[in-house]
Amino acid sequence: MDNVLIIYTIYILLLSIFVSFIRLVKGPTLPDRVVAADTINIIVIALIVLFSVIYENKMFIDIAIVYALLSFIGNLSISKYLMGMRLHE
């Protein structure tokens, strides 16, 4: 039962990535595309944590944390760029 639940969760997350990718490509405005990219990053983090549960390896959690921090820094940089601010302000 647990394996079936994990497989369904993976399929749902992959479907969510696909839908977010469509929004990333067809987004009417640039902020919509940034939000879609951030959504994809969050779903990828959830997949990495799910793989940590599947493989029973705690190292994947560390990888997910680093990926989340890098995603946050990238999102912050893009947001500041869109607002017209310099990165060191």
C-alpha positions in Angstrom: 0.0 0.0 0.0 2.8 2.4 0.8 4.5 1.8 -2.5 1.3 2.5 -4.4 0.9 5.7 -2.5 4.4 6.8 -3.2 4.0 6.0 -6.9 0.8 8.0 -7.1 2.5 10.9 -5.4 5.4 10.9 -7.9 2.9 10.9 -10.8 1.0 13.8 -9.3 4.1 15.8 -8.7 5.3 15.1 -12.3 2.0 16.2 -13.6 2.2 19.4 -11.5 5.7 20.0 -13.0 4.2 19.6 -16.5 1.4 22.0 -15.8 3.8 24.6 -14.3 6.0 24.2 -17.3 3.1 25.0 -19.6 2.6 28.2 -17.5 6.3 28.9 -17.7 6.2 28.8 -21.5 2.8 30.4 -22.1 2.8 32.9 -19.2 1.4 36.2 -20.3 3.8 38.3 -18.2 7.3 37.8 -16.9 6.2 37.7 -13.2 3.9 34.8 -14.1 6.9 33.0 -15.6 8.9 33.6 -12.5 6.2 32.2 -10.3 5.9 29.2 -12.5 9.7 28.6 -12.3 9.6 28.9 -8.5 6.7 26.5 -8.4 8.7 24.0 -10.4 11.6 24.4 -8.0 9.4 23.7 -5.0 8.0 20.6 -6.6 11.5 19.4 -7.4 12.4 19.9 -3.8 9.3 17.8 -2.8 10.5 15.1 -5.2 14.0 15.0 -3.8 12.5 14.6 -0.3 10.3 11.9 -1.5 13.3 10.1 -3.0 14.9 10.4 0.4 12.0 8.5 1.9 12.1 5.9 -0.9 15.8 5.2 -0.7 16.0 5.8 3.1 19.0 8.0 2.6 19.3 11.2 4.6 21.7 12.8 2.2 18.9 13.6 -0.1 17.4 15.9 2.6 20.7 17.9 2.7 20.6 18.1 -1.1 17.0 19.4 -0.9 18.0 22.0 1.6 20.9 23.3 -0.5 18.7 23.3 -3.6 16.0 25.3 -1.7 18.5 27.9 -0.6 19.9 28.3 -4.1 16.4 28.5 -5.5 15.5 31.2 -3.0 18.6 33.2 -3.8 17.9 32.9 -7.5 14.3 33.9 -7.0 15.3 36.9 -4.9 17.8 38.0 -7.6 15.2 37.8 -10.4 12.6 39.7 -8.2 15.1 42.5 -7.5 16.0 42.6 -11.2 12.3 42.9 -12.2 11.9 45.7 -9.6 14.8 47.6 -11.2 17.0 47.5 -8.1 20.7 46.6 -8.0 21.6 43.3 -6.3 23.7 44.9 -3.6 20.9 47.3 -2.4 
